[in-house]
Amino acid sequence: FHAMDTLQRNGYDLARAMATLVPQGGPWLCRDEMEEWSASEAMLFEEALEKYGKDFNDIRQDFLPWKSLASIVQFYYMWKTTDRYIQQVR
């Protein structure tokens, strides 16, 4: 709704509306969850995933209690985009 309202406020000029939605210099890139985890934590995660599947509560409780549940879930979806995931699927 915000984007449609912005488009209307800018007289349906798409370029002008987009310029108001995106800050100067382009969008901000945020650090993803992959950067927040150490290699040893990633290995623990993979081990836990092998043991529990996608039971993130058990993964957190038994393997990564210092990580939040949200952090573990976000890491899982980022991890699925890596080569290590593809190798494990094969």
Gaussian input, Z-matrix of N, CA and C with variables (Angstrom, degrees):
# hf/3-21g

backbone

0 1
 N
 C     1     B1
 C     2     B2     1     A1
 N     3     B3     2     A2     1     D1
 C     4     B4     3     A3     2     D2
 C     5     B5     4     A4     3     D3
 N     6     B6     5     A5     4     D4
 C     7     B7     6     A6     5     D5
 C     8     B8     7     A7     6     D6
 N     9     B9     8     A8     7     D7
 C    10    B10     9     A9     8     D8
 C    11    B11    10    A10     9     D9
 N    12    B12    11    A11    10    D10
 C    13    B13    12    A12    11    D11
 C    14    B14    13    A13    12    D12
 N    15    B15    14    A14    13    D13
 C    16    B16    15    A15    14    D14
 C    17    B17    16    A16    15    D15
 N    18    B18    17    A17    16    D16
 C    19    B19    18    A18    17    D17
 C    20    B20    19    A19    18    D18
 N    21    B21    20    A20    19    D19
 C    22    B22    21    A21    20    D20
 C    23    B23    22    A22    21    D21
 N    24    B24    23    A23    22    D22
 C    25    B25    24    A24    23    D23
 C    26    B26    25    A25    24    D24
 N    27    B27    26    A26    25    D25
 C    28    B28    27    A27    26    D26
 C    29    B29    28    A28    27    D27
 N    30    B30    29    A29    28    D28
 C    31    B31    30    A30    29    D29
 C    32    B32    31    A31    30    D30
 N    33    B33    32    A32    31    D31
 C    34    B34    33    A33    32    D32
 C    35    B35    34    A34    33    D33
 N    36    B36    35    A35    34    D34
 C    37    B37    36    A36    35    D35
 C    38    B38    37    A37    36    D36
 N    39    B39    38    A38    37    D37
 C    40    B40    39    A39    38    D38
 C    41    B41    40    A40    39    D39
 N    42    B42    41    A41    40    D40
 C    43    B43    42    A42    41    D41
 C    44    B44    43    A43    42    D42
 N    45    B45    44    A44    43    D43
 C    46    B46    45    A45    44    D44
 C    47    B47    46    A46    45    D45
 N    48    B48    47    A47    46    D46
 C    49    B49    48    A48    47    D47
 C    50    B50    49    A49    48    D48
 N    51    B51    50    A50    49    D49
 C    52    B52    51    A51    50    D50
 C    53    B53    52    A52    51    D51
 N    54    B54    53    A53    52    D52
 C    55    B55    54    A54    53    D53
 C    56    B56    55    A55    54    D54
 N    57    B57    56    A56    55    D55
 C    58    B58    57    A57    56    D56
 C    59    B59    58    A58    57    D57
 N    60    B60    59    A59    58    D58
 C    61    B61    60    A60    59    D59
 C    62    B62    61    A61    60    D60
 N    63    B63    62    A62    61    D61
 C    64    B64    63    A63    62    D62
 C    65    B65    64    A64    63    D63
 N    66    B66    65    A65    64    D64
 C    67    B67    66    A66    65    D65
 C    68    B68    67    A67    66    D66
 N    69    B69    68    A68    67    D67
 C    70    B70    69    A69    68    D68
 C    71    B71    70    A70    69    D69
 N    72    B72    71    A71    70    D70
 C    73    B73    72    A72    71    D71
 C    74    B74    73    A73    72    D72
 N    75    B75    74    A74    73    D73
 C    76    B76    75    A75    74    D74
 C    77    B77    76    A76    75    D75
 N    78    B78    77    A77    76    D76
 C    79    B79    78    A78    77    D77
 C    80    B80    79    A79    78    D78
 N    81    B81    80    A80    79    D79
 C    82    B82    81    A81    80    D80
 C    83    B83    82    A82    81    D81
 N    84    B84    83    A83    82    D82
 C    85    B85    84    A84    83    D83
 C    86    B86    85    A85    84    D84
 N    87    B87    86    A86    85    D85
 C    88    B88    87    A87    86    D86
 C    89    B89    88    A88    87    D87
 N    90    B90    89    A89    88    D88
 C    91    B91    90    A90    89    D89
 C    92    B92    91    A91    90    D90
 N    93    B93    92    A92    91    D91
 C    94    B94    93    A93    92    D92
 C    95    B95    94    A94    93    D93
 N    96    B96    95    A95    94    D94
 C    97    B97    96    A96    95    D95
 C    98    B98    97    A97    96    D96
 N    99    B99    98    A98    97    D97
 C   100   B100    99    A99    98    D98
 C   101   B101   100   A100    99    D99
 N   102   B102   101   A101   100   D100
 C   103   B103   102   A102   101   D101
 C   104   B104   103   A103   102   D102
 N   105   B105   104   A104   103   D103
 C   106   B106   105   A105   104   D104
 C   107   B107   106   A106   105   D105
 N   108   B108   107   A107   106   D106
 C   109   B109   108   A108   107   D107
 C   110   B110   109   A109   108   D108
 N   111   B111   110   A110   109   D109
 C   112   B112   111   A111   110   D110
 C   113   B113   112   A112   111   D111
 N   114   B114   113   A113   112   D112
 C   115   B115   114   A114   113   D113
 C   116   B116   115   A115   114   D114
 N   117   B117   116   A116   115   D115
 C   118   B118   117   A117   116   D116
 C   119   B119   118   A118   117   D117
 N   120   B120   119   A119   118   D118
 C   121   B121   120   A120   119   D119
 C   122   B122   121   A121   120   D120
 N   123   B123   122   A122   121   D121
 C   124   B124   123   A123   122   D122
 C   125   B125   124   A124   123   D123
 N   126   B126   125   A125   124   D124
 C   127   B127   126   A126   125   D125
 C   128   B128   127   A127   126   D126
 N   129   B129   128   A128   127   D127
 C   130   B130   129   A129   128   D128
 C   131   B131   130   A130   129   D129
 N   132   B132   131   A131   130   D130
 C   133   B133   132   A132   131   D131
 C   134   B134   133   A133   132   D132
 N   135   B135   134   A134   133   D133
 C   136   B136   135   A135   134   D134
 C   137   B137   136   A136   135   D135
 N   138   B138   137   A137   136   D136
 C   139   B139   138   A138   137   D137
 C   140   B140   139   A139   138   D138
 N   141   B141   140   A140   139   D139
 C   142   B142   141   A141   140   D140
 C   143   B143   142   A142   141   D141
 N   144   B144   143   A143   142   D142
 C   145   B145   144   A144   143   D143
 C   146   B146   145   A145   144   D144
 N   147   B147   146   A146   145   D145
 C   148   B148   147   A147   146   D146
 C   149   B149   148   A148   147   D147
 N   150   B150   149   A149   148   D148
 C   151   B151   150   A150   149   D149
 C   152   B152   151   A151   150   D150
 N   153   B153   152   A152   151   D151
 C   154   B154   153   A153   152   D152
 C   155   B155   154   A154   153   D153
 N   156   B156   155   A155   154   D154
 C   157   B157   156   A156   155   D155
 C   158   B158   157   A157   156   D156
 N   159   B159   158   A158   157   D157
 C   160   B160   159   A159   158   D158
 C   161   B161   160   A160   159   D159
 N   162   B162   161   A161   160   D160
 C   163   B163   162   A162   161   D161
 C   164   B164   163   A163   162   D162
 N   165   B165   164   A164   163   D163
 C   166   B166   165   A165   164   D164
 C   167   B167   166   A166   165   D165
 N   168   B168   167   A167   166   D166
 C   169   B169   168   A168   167   D167
 C   170   B170   169   A169   168   D168
 N   171   B171   170   A170   169   D169
 C   172   B172   171   A171   170   D170
 C   173   B173   172   A172   171   D171
 N   174   B174   173   A173   172   D172
 C   175   B175   174   A174   173   D173
 C   176   B176   175   A175   174   D174
 N   177   B177   176   A176   175   D175
 C   178   B178   177   A177   176   D176
 C   179   B179   178   A178   177   D177
 N   180   B180   179   A179   178   D178
 C   181   B181   180   A180   179   D179
 C   182   B182   181   A181   180   D180
 N   183   B183   182   A182   181   D181
 C   184   B184   183   A183   182   D182
 C   185   B185   184   A184   183   D183
 N   186   B186   185   A185   184   D184
 C   187   B187   186   A186   185   D185
 C   188   B188   187   A187   186   D186
 N   189   B189   188   A188   187   D187
 C   190   B190   189   A189   188   D188
 C   191   B191   190   A190   189   D189
 N   192   B192   191   A191   190   D190
 C   193   B193   192   A192   191   D191
 C   194   B194   193   A193   192   D192
 N   195   B195   194   A194   193   D193
 C   196   B196   195   A195   194   D194
 C   197   B197   196   A196   195   D195
 N   198   B198   197   A197   196   D196
 C   199   B199   198   A198   197   D197
 C   200   B200   199   A199   198   D198
 N   201   B201   200   A200   199   D199
 C   202   B202   201   A201   200   D200
 C   203   B203   202   A202   201   D201
 N   204   B204   203   A203   202   D202
 C   205   B205   204   A204   203   D203
 C   206   B206   205   A205   204   D204
 N   207   B207   206   A206   205   D205
 C   208   B208   207   A207   206   D206
 C   209   B209   208   A208   207   D207
 N   210   B210   209   A209   208   D208
 C   211   B211   210   A210   209   D209
 C   212   B212   211   A211   210   D210
 N   213   B213   212   A212   211   D211
 C   214   B214   213   A213   212   D212
 C   215   B215   214   A214   213   D213
 N   216   B216   215   A215   214   D214
 C   217   B217   216   A216   215   D215
 C   218   B218   217   A217   216   D216
 N   219   B219   218   A218   217   D217
 C   220   B220   219   A219   218   D218
 C   221   B221   220   A220   219   D219
 N   222   B222   221   A221   220   D220
 C   223   B223   222   A222   221   D221
 C   224   B224   223   A223   222   D222
 N   225   B225   224   A224   223   D223
 C   226   B226   225   A225   224   D224
 C   227   B227   226   A226   225   D225
 N   228   B228   227   A227   226   D226
 C   229   B229   228   A228   227   D227
 C   230   B230   229   A229   228   D228
 N   231   B231   230   A230   229   D229
 C   232   B232   231   A231   230   D230
 C   233   B233   232   A232   231   D231
 N   234   B234   233   A233   232   D232
 C   235   B235   234   A234   233   D233
 C   236   B236   235   A235   234   D234
 N   237   B237   236   A236   235   D235
 C   238   B238   237   A237   236   D236
 C   239   B239   238   A238   237   D237
 N   240   B240   239   A239   238   D238
 C   241   B241   240   A240   239   D239
 C   242   B242   241   A241   240   D240
 N   243   B243   242   A242   241   D241
 C   244   B244   243   A243   242   D242
 C   245   B245   244   A244   243   D243
 N   246   B246   245   A245   244   D244
 C   247   B247   246   A246   245   D245
 C   248   B248   247   A247   246   D246
 N   249   B249   248   A248   247   D247
 C   250   B250   249   A249   248   D248
 C   251   B251   250   A250   249   D249
 N   252   B252   251   A251   250   D250
 C   253   B253   252   A252   251   D251
 C   254   B254   253   A253   252   D252
 N   255   B255   254   A254   253   D253
 C   256   B256   255   A255   254   D254
 C   257   B257   256   A256   255   D255
 N   258   B258   257   A257   256   D256
 C   259   B259   258   A258   257   D257
 C   260   B260   259   A259   258   D258
 N   261   B261   260   A260   259   D259
 C   262   B262   261   A261   260   D260
 C   263   B263   262   A262   261   D261
 N   264   B264   263   A263   262   D262
 C   265   B265   264   A264   263   D263
 C   266   B266   265   A265   264   D264
 N   267   B267   266   A266   265   D265
 C   268   B268   267   A267   266   D266
 C   269   B269   268   A268   267   D267

   B1=1.4456
   B2=1.5223
   B3=1.3332
   B4=1.4632
   B5=1.5294
   B6=1.3281
   B7=1.4661
   B8=1.5292
   B9=1.3359
   B10=1.4724
   B11=1.5233
   B12=1.3206
   B13=1.4587
   B14=1.5272
   B15=1.3304
   B16=1.4663
   B17=1.5241
   B18=1.3140
   B19=1.4646
   B20=1.5280
   B21=1.3166
   B22=1.4601
   B23=1.5266
   B24=1.3608
   B25=1.4651
   B26=1.5283
   B27=1.3209
   B28=1.4658
   B29=1.5155
   B30=1.3232
   B31=1.4588
   B32=1.5184
   B33=1.3093
   B34=1.4640
   B35=1.5260
   B36=1.3326
   B37=1.4679
   B38=1.5311
   B39=1.3283
   B40=1.4536
   B41=1.5297
   B42=1.3128
   B43=1.4659
   B44=1.5249
   B45=1.3206
   B46=1.4590
   B47=1.5310
   B48=1.3203
   B49=1.4627
   B50=1.5223
   B51=1.3287
   B52=1.4556
   B53=1.5238
   B54=1.3163
   B55=1.4651
   B56=1.5216
   B57=1.3252
   B58=1.4618
   B59=1.5297
   B60=1.3374
   B61=1.4596
   B62=1.5224
   B63=1.3199
   B64=1.4672
   B65=1.5185
   B66=1.3304
   B67=1.4614
   B68=1.5286
   B69=1.3259
   B70=1.4679
   B71=1.5246
   B72=1.2976
   B73=1.4578
   B74=1.5135
   B75=1.3174
   B76=1.4536
   B77=1.5127
   B78=1.3127
   B79=1.4685
   B80=1.5198
   B81=1.2987
   B82=1.4646
   B83=1.5071
   B84=1.2908
   B85=1.4489
   B86=1.5200
   B87=1.3023
   B88=1.4635
   B89=1.5223
   B90=1.3098
   B91=1.4631
   B92=1.5139
   B93=1.3126
   B94=1.4483
   B95=1.5238
   B96=1.3017
   B97=1.4578
   B98=1.5274
   B99=1.3368
   B100=1.4594
   B101=1.5312
   B102=1.3109
   B103=1.4586
   B104=1.5238
   B105=1.3142
   B106=1.4568
   B107=1.5235
   B108=1.3189
   B109=1.4610
   B110=1.5183
   B111=1.3307
   B112=1.4647
   B113=1.5305
   B114=1.3254
   B115=1.4649
   B116=1.5309
   B117=1.3307
   B118=1.4689
   B119=1.5312
   B120=1.3328
   B121=1.4629
   B122=1.5241
   B123=1.3206
   B124=1.4645
   B125=1.5266
   B126=1.3376
   B127=1.4708
   B128=1.5310
   B129=1.3272
   B130=1.4639
   B131=1.5234
   B132=1.3191
   B133=1.4616
   B134=1.5246
   B135=1.3278
   B136=1.4629
   B137=1.5271
   B138=1.3142
   B139=1.4669
   B140=1.5280
   B141=1.3203
   B142=1.4634
   B143=1.5224
   B144=1.3088
   B145=1.4562
   B146=1.5248
   B147=1.3120
   B148=1.4624
   B149=1.5315
   B150=1.3158
   B151=1.4628
   B152=1.5266
   B153=1.3424
   B154=1.4577
   B155=1.5265
   B156=1.3078
   B157=1.4557
   B158=1.5194
   B159=1.3251
   B160=1.4669
   B161=1.5291
   B162=1.3132
   B163=1.4639
   B164=1.5362
   B165=1.3189
   B166=1.4598
   B167=1.5275
   B168=1.3235
   B169=1.4649
   B170=1.5232
   B171=1.3436
   B172=1.4665
   B173=1.5302
   B174=1.3195
   B175=1.4736
   B176=1.5182
   B177=1.3224
   B178=1.4705
   B179=1.5217
   B180=1.3131
   B181=1.4628
   B182=1.5315
   B183=1.3250
   B184=1.4656
   B185=1.5238
   B186=1.3425
   B187=1.4550
   B188=1.5313
   B189=1.3270
   B190=1.4657
   B191=1.5357
   B192=1.3413
   B193=1.4717
   B194=1.5330
   B195=1.3119
   B196=1.4675
   B197=1.5302
   B198=1.3396
   B199=1.4660
   B200=1.5231
   B201=1.3262
   B202=1.4575
   B203=1.5290
   B204=1.3101
   B205=1.4626
   B206=1.5252
   B207=1.3220
   B208=1.4636
   B209=1.5254
   B210=1.3153
   B211=1.4636
   B212=1.5250
   B213=1.3177
   B214=1.4653
   B215=1.5238
   B216=1.3129
   B217=1.4675
   B218=1.5245
   B219=1.3181
   B220=1.4589
   B221=1.5273
   B222=1.3290
   B223=1.4565
   B224=1.5242
   B225=1.3263
   B226=1.4643
   B227=1.5243
   B228=1.3266
   B229=1.4633
   B230=1.5240
   B231=1.3196
   B232=1.4633
   B233=1.5296
   B234=1.3311
   B235=1.4558
   B236=1.5309
   B237=1.3426
   B238=1.4642
   B239=1.5237
   B240=1.3190
   B241=1.4673
   B242=1.5277
   B243=1.3341
   B244=1.4649
   B245=1.5208
   B246=1.3201
   B247=1.4610
   B248=1.5224
   B249=1.3173
   B250=1.4713
   B251=1.5302
   B252=1.3146
   B253=1.4648
   B254=1.5249
   B255=1.3179
   B256=1.4688
   B257=1.5297
   B258=1.3213
   B259=1.4698
   B260=1.5161
   B261=1.3208
   B262=1.4692
   B263=1.5173
   B264=1.3259
   B265=1.4555
   B266=1.5249
   B267=1.3200
   B268=1.4677
   B269=1.4924
   A1=110.77
   A2=115.47
   A3=119.56
   A4=110.49
   A5=117.04
   A6=120.83
   A7=110.84
   A8=116.86
   A9=119.45
   A10=110.76
   A11=116.84
   A12=120.82
   A13=110.50
   A14=115.86
   A15=120.75
   A16=110.65
   A17=116.23
   A18=120.45
   A19=110.15
   A20=117.33
   A21=120.78
   A22=111.10
   A23=116.98
   A24=120.34
   A25=112.30
   A26=117.08
   A27=120.97
   A28=112.13
   A29=116.34
   A30=121.25
   A31=113.34
   A32=117.35
   A33=124.07
   A34=113.15
   A35=115.24
   A36=121.08
   A37=106.32
   A38=116.14
   A39=121.43
   A40=112.54
   A41=117.50
   A42=120.73
   A43=110.85
   A44=117.02
   A45=121.05
   A46=111.14
   A47=116.51
   A48=120.45
   A49=110.50
   A50=118.02
   A51=121.24
   A52=110.83
   A53=116.80
   A54=120.48
   A55=111.14
   A56=118.03
   A57=119.74
   A58=111.78
   A59=117.47
   A60=120.80
   A61=113.17
   A62=116.50
   A63=121.37
   A64=108.14
   A65=118.90
   A66=120.60
   A67=112.34
   A68=115.91
   A69=120.77
   A70=110.02
   A71=116.92
   A72=120.93
   A73=113.24
   A74=117.65
   A75=120.74
   A76=112.65
   A77=115.92
   A78=119.62
   A79=111.73
   A80=115.45
   A81=121.44
   A82=108.76
   A83=116.57
   A84=120.44
   A85=108.74
   A86=116.12
   A87=121.25
   A88=109.43
   A89=115.34
   A90=119.32
   A91=107.40
   A92=116.10
   A93=117.54
   A94=110.56
   A95=114.93
   A96=121.39
   A97=111.82
   A98=118.42
   A99=121.83
   A100=110.38
   A101=117.43
   A102=121.42
   A103=112.65
   A104=116.81
   A105=121.58
   A106=112.90
   A107=117.37
   A108=121.93
   A109=110.32
   A110=116.20
   A111=120.87
   A112=108.76
   A113=115.85
   A114=120.62
   A115=110.60
   A116=117.00
   A117=119.52
   A118=111.07
   A119=117.39
   A120=120.01
   A121=110.67
   A122=116.68
   A123=120.64
   A124=110.35
   A125=116.59
   A126=120.40
   A127=110.26
   A128=117.05
   A129=120.55
   A130=110.75
   A131=115.60
   A132=120.36
   A133=110.55
   A134=117.11
   A135=120.53
   A136=111.08
   A137=116.27
   A138=120.48
   A139=110.50
   A140=116.06
   A141=121.04
   A142=111.05
   A143=116.59
   A144=120.83
   A145=110.62
   A146=115.47
   A147=120.16
   A148=110.43
   A149=116.64
   A150=121.36
   A151=112.55
   A152=117.30
   A153=121.59
   A154=114.94
   A155=118.46
   A156=118.84
   A157=108.90
   A158=116.76
   A159=120.31
   A160=112.32
   A161=117.81
   A162=120.95
   A163=107.66
   A164=115.11
   A165=121.32
   A166=112.64
   A167=117.84
   A168=119.71
   A169=110.73
   A170=116.76
   A171=119.97
   A172=111.40
   A173=116.40
   A174=120.20
   A175=108.98
   A176=115.81
   A177=119.85
   A178=110.79
   A179=116.32
   A180=120.51
   A181=111.98
   A182=117.85
   A183=120.47
   A184=114.81
   A185=117.86
   A186=119.05
   A187=114.17
   A188=117.81
   A189=120.85
   A190=111.33
   A191=118.25
   A192=119.43
   A193=114.04
   A194=118.98
   A195=121.56
   A196=112.50
   A197=116.66
   A198=120.84
   A199=109.24
   A200=116.81
   A201=119.89
   A202=109.28
   A203=115.69
   A204=120.56
   A205=110.27
   A206=117.07
   A207=121.09
   A208=111.13
   A209=116.57
   A210=121.28
   A211=110.77
   A212=117.07
   A213=121.26
   A214=110.98
   A215=116.69
   A216=120.21
   A217=110.23
   A218=117.15
   A219=120.26
   A220=110.25
   A221=117.05
   A222=120.48
   A223=110.69
   A224=117.22
   A225=121.61
   A226=110.94
   A227=117.12
   A228=119.73
   A229=112.08
   A230=117.94
   A231=120.14
   A232=109.60
   A233=116.86
   A234=122.83
   A235=111.15
   A236=116.79
   A237=120.39
   A238=112.64
   A239=117.68
   A240=120.87
   A241=112.35
   A242=117.33
   A243=120.70
   A244=112.00
   A245=115.47
   A246=121.38
   A247=111.30
   A248=117.63
   A249=120.33
   A250=110.70
   A251=116.95
   A252=120.66
   A253=110.24
   A254=116.15
   A255=120.78
   A256=110.44
   A257=116.19
   A258=119.89
   A259=111.39
   A260=116.71
   A261=119.58
   A262=112.06
   A263=117.15
   A264=120.26
   A265=110.25
   A266=115.50
   A267=119.47
   A268=109.41
   D1=-37.37
   D2=179.96
   D3=-61.98
   D4=-43.10
   D5=-179.79
   D6=-65.47
   D7=-40.97
   D8=179.41
   D9=-66.89
   D10=-39.34
   D11=177.76
   D12=-63.77
   D13=-42.15
   D14=178.80
   D15=-62.42
   D16=-41.32
   D17=178.36
   D18=-61.91
   D19=-44.36
   D20=179.45
   D21=-64.28
   D22=-43.53
   D23=-179.95
   D24=-63.88
   D25=-22.13
   D26=179.36
   D27=-101.31
   D28=25.10
   D29=174.75
   D30=62.20
   D31=30.53
   D32=-179.67
   D33=60.60
   D34=24.03
   D35=173.09
   D36=-87.14
   D37=104.01
   D38=-173.01
   D39=-60.57
   D40=-43.16
   D41=-178.88
   D42=-62.20
   D43=-43.57
   D44=179.98
   D45=-67.30
   D46=-41.75
   D47=179.36
   D48=-64.00
   D49=-42.85
   D50=179.02
   D51=-64.09
   D52=-36.74
   D53=179.20
   D54=-63.60
   D55=-31.61
   D56=178.36
   D57=-79.74
   D58=-23.43
   D59=179.74
   D60=-84.05
   D61=-30.39
   D62=-177.26
   D63=-108.27
   D64=127.28
   D65=-178.91
   D66=-63.28
   D67=157.74
   D68=177.78
   D69=-55.35
   D70=135.96
   D71=179.82
   D72=88.67
   D73=2.41
   D74=176.88
   D75=97.58
   D76=177.01
   D77=-178.39
   D78=-69.81
   D79=154.53
   D80=176.74
   D81=-80.90
   D82=135.35
   D83=176.20
   D84=-96.58
   D85=127.76
   D86=179.94
   D87=-96.35
   D88=152.23
   D89=173.89
   D90=-67.96
   D91=133.51
   D92=178.50
   D93=-89.96
   D94=170.19
   D95=-174.93
   D96=-63.50
   D97=-25.99
   D98=-179.63
   D99=-61.75
   D100=-34.35
   D101=-178.31
   D102=-74.59
   D103=-19.88
   D104=-176.79
   D105=-85.73
   D106=-12.12
   D107=-175.33
   D108=-104.37
   D109=140.42
   D110=175.24
   D111=-79.97
   D112=166.69
   D113=178.73
   D114=-62.32
   D115=-38.32
   D116=-179.60
   D117=-68.39
   D118=-35.37
   D119=176.69
   D120=-67.29
   D121=-38.24
   D122=177.79
   D123=-63.84
   D124=-39.83
   D125=178.21
   D126=-65.35
   D127=-41.72
   D128=176.40
   D129=-60.60
   D130=-41.76
   D131=179.11
   D132=-60.42
   D133=-46.74
   D134=-179.13
   D135=-63.44
   D136=-39.12
   D137=177.16
   D138=-63.74
   D139=-44.24
   D140=179.53
   D141=-65.42
   D142=-39.73
   D143=179.61
   D144=-63.41
   D145=-38.03
   D146=177.30
   D147=-64.24
   D148=-38.49
   D149=-177.54
   D150=-77.60
   D151=-45.24
   D152=-171.56
   D153=-107.68
   D154=-5.87
   D155=-173.46
   D156=68.38
   D157=-140.54
   D158=-177.74
   D159=-94.04
   D160=29.51
   D161=175.55
   D162=-84.21
   D163=82.65
   D164=-172.07
   D165=-64.29
   D166=-29.03
   D167=177.16
   D168=-63.54
   D169=-45.25
   D170=178.51
   D171=-67.65
   D172=-37.97
   D173=177.75
   D174=-58.86
   D175=-46.26
   D176=-179.98
   D177=-64.80
   D178=-47.03
   D179=-174.86
   D180=-63.42
   D181=-44.36
   D182=-172.12
   D183=-96.54
   D184=-23.04
   D185=-174.25
   D186=-119.22
   D187=-37.85
   D188=-172.67
   D189=-134.17
   D190=60.21
   D191=-176.17
   D192=-66.20
   D193=-18.47
   D194=179.84
   D195=-84.12
   D196=-6.31
   D197=177.54
   D198=-98.83
   D199=147.58
   D200=176.16
   D201=-78.31
   D202=157.53
   D203=178.52
   D204=-61.09
   D205=-40.61
   D206=178.77
   D207=-61.70
   D208=-40.28
   D209=179.58
   D210=-64.49
   D211=-40.32
   D212=179.59
   D213=-66.59
   D214=-43.14
   D215=179.43
   D216=-64.97
   D217=-44.39
   D218=179.17
   D219=-63.11
   D220=-41.58
   D221=178.16
   D222=-60.95
   D223=-40.75
   D224=179.54
   D225=-56.82
   D226=-47.82
   D227=-177.72
   D228=-70.37
   D229=-31.71
   D230=174.50
   D231=-71.42
   D232=-41.32
   D233=-179.42
   D234=-60.89
   D235=-34.07
   D236=179.79
   D237=-64.11
   D238=-15.03
   D239=179.64
   D240=-93.17
   D241=1.26
   D242=-175.08
   D243=-93.46
   D244=165.01
   D245=176.51
   D246=-65.82
   D247=-32.35
   D248=-179.92
   D249=-61.60
   D250=-39.10
   D251=177.24
   D252=-63.50
   D253=-45.99
   D254=-179.43
   D255=-60.74
   D256=-40.30
   D257=178.09
   D258=-64.36
   D259=-39.60
   D260=-179.98
   D261=-69.39
   D262=-33.26
   D263=178.46
   D264=-66.02
   D265=-39.06
   D266=178.98
   D267=-70.02

